[in-house]
């Protein structure tokens, strides 16, 4: 019988930014693969809805309120996780913000720090707390930092975002080198443009349709396009020798001319 490389039974996963969007999808994917999933985000009401949906589908799920921009919130969340769920096997470090398009010359201090604090400092904060938790548990684990192709491929009107996601890529590689001997794998998943509730109106405009044509695949991604790549990086059986990998899922956009 063929081995199911993506089975996650007996493992516990924590997904940040899981109240909606990609984070909620990642939680569903891991739950369907058999993992016990703990969802974390600031909006406790939205978390409760996601947890209820996972439980209704037969999954084992819980929630923790977490603000990645607050050191106290991160420390409290991981203390609660350890007390209620024990060993952490998989961390999906997903929380982030995009910000509105803004010219570099018009970017203010608050515009810059809001994005850097969430996307880079928050990612570091959660990754370090998760790694420390895994080291204490002595069983190792997998950390997947959610980056973006804009950590690899530049774009106008998003300087702070580009810098924050470039930092996530380098954070991933640095962690991978240091943590591999602790049996902790660290990889980055870097999506391109995906159709969401936030951007769907834009991509139905003439300008949005023109942009889609610049993507080599000639289409936007769907969340299902990220499911197998996420499982590949999360699963010991499937991706056990992958460490420091930056996996793009972008229809070829990062390789196209800027």
Buried (B, 14 or more C-beta within 10 A) or exposed (E): EEEEEBBBEEBBBBBBBBBBBBBBBBBBBBBBBBBBBBBBBBEEEBBEBBBEBBEEEEBBBBBBBBBBBBEEBBEBBBEBBBEEBEBBBBBBBBBBBBBEEBEEEEBEEEBBEBBBBBBBBBBBBBBBBBBEBBBEBEEBBBBBBBBBBBBBBEBEBBBBBBBBBBBBBBBBBEBBEEBBEEBBBBBBBBBBBBBBEEBEEEBEEEEBEEBBEEBEEEEBBEBEBBBEBBBBBBBBEBBEEBBBBBBBBBBEBBEEEE
